[in-house]
Amino acid sequence: MADQNSPQPEDVIAEIVASVLEVRASAGQTVQVGDTLVLLESMKMEIPVLAEDAGTLAEVKVKVGDVIQAGDVIAVYQ
């Protein structure tokens, strides 16, 4: 059972409607704060999605070409 006092990384959630241009992270990968997980495109602008927590990714839920909505889960930590 996880210690309730230990901070748990939160799922990576899309903040905007966008297309997935590039997926730079994969399941099982250990990431550090600031690592680029996914590159999105919205309104002709490229927007990197950065890791806000250090940890290991359990799953990356998007692939290149996906159109995601605000609130969609991009990645999940273990």
C-alpha positions as CSV (number, residue, x, y, z in Angstrom):
1,M,0.0,0.0,0.0
2,A,1.4,3.4,-0.9
3,D,2.3,5.9,1.8
4,Q,-0.4,8.5,1.7
5,N,2.2,11.2,2.6
6,S,4.3,10.4,-0.5
7,P,3.5,12.7,-3.4
8,Q,2.3,10.7,-6.4
9,P,2.9,12.0,-9.9
10,E,-0.4,13.0,-11.6
11,D,-1.5,11.9,-15.0
12,V,-0.4,14.2,-17.9
13,I,-3.6,15.9,-19.1
14,A,-4.1,17.9,-22.3
15,E,-4.9,21.6,-21.7
16,I,-5.9,22.4,-25.3
17,V,-7.4,20.9,-28.4
18,A,-4.4,19.9,-30.6
19,S,-2.9,17.4,-33.0
20,V,-0.1,15.1,-31.9
21,L,3.0,15.8,-34.0
22,E,5.6,13.7,-32.2
23,V,5.7,11.3,-29.2
24,R,9.0,11.4,-27.5
25,A,8.3,9.3,-24.4
26,S,7.2,5.7,-24.0
27,A,5.9,3.3,-21.4
28,G,8.5,2.3,-18.9
29,Q,10.6,5.4,-19.5
30,T,11.9,7.3,-16.5
31,V,11.4,11.0,-17.0
32,Q,12.7,14.1,-15.2
33,V,10.9,17.4,-14.6
34,G,11.1,19.4,-17.8
35,D,11.5,16.4,-20.2
36,T,9.4,16.7,-23.4
37,L,6.9,13.9,-23.5
38,V,4.8,14.9,-26.6
39,L,4.9,17.6,-29.2
40,L,1.5,19.1,-30.1
41,E,0.3,21.4,-32.8
42,S,-2.5,23.9,-32.3
43,M,-3.3,26.9,-34.5
44,K,0.0,26.4,-36.5
45,M,2.1,26.5,-33.3
46,E,4.2,23.7,-31.9
47,I,3.6,23.1,-28.2
48,P,5.8,20.8,-26.1
49,V,4.1,18.9,-23.3
50,L,6.7,18.8,-20.5
51,A,6.9,16.4,-17.5
52,E,5.8,18.3,-14.4
53,D,6.9,15.4,-12.2
54,A,9.8,13.0,-12.2
55,G,8.9,9.3,-12.4
56,T,8.3,6.3,-14.6
57,L,5.6,6.3,-17.2
58,A,3.2,3.4,-17.1
59,E,1.5,4.3,-20.4
60,V,1.5,6.9,-23.2
61,K,-2.1,7.1,-24.4
62,V,-1.6,9.2,-27.6
63,K,0.1,8.5,-31.0
64,V,1.2,10.7,-33.9
65,G,-1.8,12.0,-35.8
66,D,-4.3,11.8,-32.9
67,V,-6.5,14.9,-32.3
68,I,-6.8,15.4,-28.6
69,Q,-9.3,17.5,-26.6
70,A,-8.7,19.5,-23.5
71,G,-8.9,17.1,-20.5
72,D,-7.7,14.0,-22.5
73,V,-5.1,11.9,-20.7
74,I,-1.8,12.0,-22.6
75,A,0.3,9.8,-20.3
76,V,0.0,8.0,-17.0
77,Y,2.7,7.5,-14.3
78,Q,3.4,4.2,-12.5
